[in-house]
Amino acid sequence: VDPASAKITRTLDMPAPPSGLAVSPDGKTLYVVCQAPKSPVCEVDIASWKIQSTMTVGHYALGPSMSPDGKTLYVCNRFNNDISVIDLASKQETRRVAVLREPYGSAITPDGKTLCVCNHLTVDSADSYDVATCISLIDTQTWEVTNVRLPNGAADMRGVCVSPDGKYCYGTHILARYQMPTTQLERGWMNTNAISIVDVAARKHVNSVLLDDVDLGAANPWSVVCSPDGRYLC
């Protein structure tokens, strides 16, 4: 898409429905993940606009992230509950890292040491008092996973990003007040829309901020991105 005219300039057919994009640091290569039981990851040369190679990952690939050095691609395998780690030099999957439930998006810290993954759903029993999803923080050196639990009622997490300084991870989700009787939907009594903040180094939840106006819901928050100067979150 040409940003000036807002018109589509080129299209490229994919082998399955595309579900995520990642661009190499040099801007020459585009990686497109597609949804399938065995999901294709297509390597596209941007100059020639052709698929150069295709790799295969898990079931229903989503939310790819590129390491800052451009050597590694991380892909969420939603229905395998894990992350594929792809070495881009050999174009081979080198390992799978298990997370909690339905990884939906990922973001890498600027130093490349921590991969932040949002889990779409909770693993808690539905009749528990505390039911919440988590952001999984993966150490890319040791592959240790720390699951940072969000507030009670957090679910349907769809977006994640990292601040430019790498200190904070932000995730969008629904905050459900599921303990209350379903007698009033107005003013967010049953569901509100939120963004949670996680301290990456401390591996802990800092705060959750509601997105709704009093009479208007910001329904189902999805993608989230931080401005390059770190001042704004969109």
ABEGO torsion letter per residue (X at the ends): XBAAAGBBABBBBBABBBABBBBBAAGABBBBBBBBABBBBBBBBAAAGBBABBBBBBBGBBGBBBBAAGABBBBBBAAAGBBBBBBAAAGBBABBBBBABGBABBBBBAAGABBBBBBABBABBAABABBBBBBBBBBAAAGBBBBBBBBBGBBGBABBBBBAAGABBBBBBBBBBAABBBABABGGAABBBBBBBBBAAAGBBABBBBABBAABBBBGBBBBBBBAAGABBX
